[in-house]
Amino acid sequence: GTVFIGWCVDGATGSERHRFDGDPVEVLEQATDAALAAVVRVLRG
């Protein structure tokens, strides 16, 4: 499934588009992993 992840930190915005394969649960797990990785990346600068 296609998943969009977006954020806004201190007025700076960003987004990512991902395409994950699998059943809905697998897509959700992959999207969660990608979102958490984005949080770490964005907060580290």
C-alpha positions as CSV (number, residue, x, y, z in Angstrom):
1,G,0.0,0.0,0.0
2,T,1.0,3.6,-0.4
3,V,1.7,5.5,2.8
4,F,2.5,9.2,3.2
5,I,4.4,10.3,6.3
6,G,4.5,14.0,7.2
7,W,5.8,16.2,9.9
8,C,6.2,19.7,11.1
9,V,8.9,20.6,13.6
10,D,9.6,24.2,14.7
11,G,7.8,25.4,11.5
12,A,9.8,23.2,9.2
13,T,7.7,20.7,7.3
14,G,8.5,17.6,5.3
15,S,6.9,14.5,3.9
16,E,7.7,11.1,2.4
17,R,5.8,8.8,0.2
18,H,6.4,5.0,0.6
19,R,5.1,2.0,-1.3
20,F,5.0,-1.2,0.9
21,D,4.1,-4.7,-0.2
22,G,2.1,-7.2,1.8
23,D,-1.2,-7.6,3.5
24,P,-2.6,-4.7,5.6
25,V,-0.9,-5.8,8.8
26,E,2.5,-6.0,7.0
27,V,2.0,-2.6,5.4
28,L,1.1,-1.1,8.8
29,E,4.2,-2.6,10.4
30,Q,6.4,-1.3,7.6
31,A,4.8,2.1,7.8
32,T,5.3,2.3,11.5
33,D,8.9,1.4,11.2
34,A,9.3,4.1,8.5
35,A,7.5,6.7,10.6
36,L,9.7,6.0,13.6
37,A,12.8,6.2,11.5
38,A,11.7,9.5,10.2
39,V,11.1,10.8,13.7
40,V,14.6,9.9,14.7
41,R,16.1,11.4,11.5
42,V,14.1,14.6,11.7
43,L,14.8,15.2,15.4
44,R,18.5,14.5,15.0
45,G,18.6,17.1,12.2
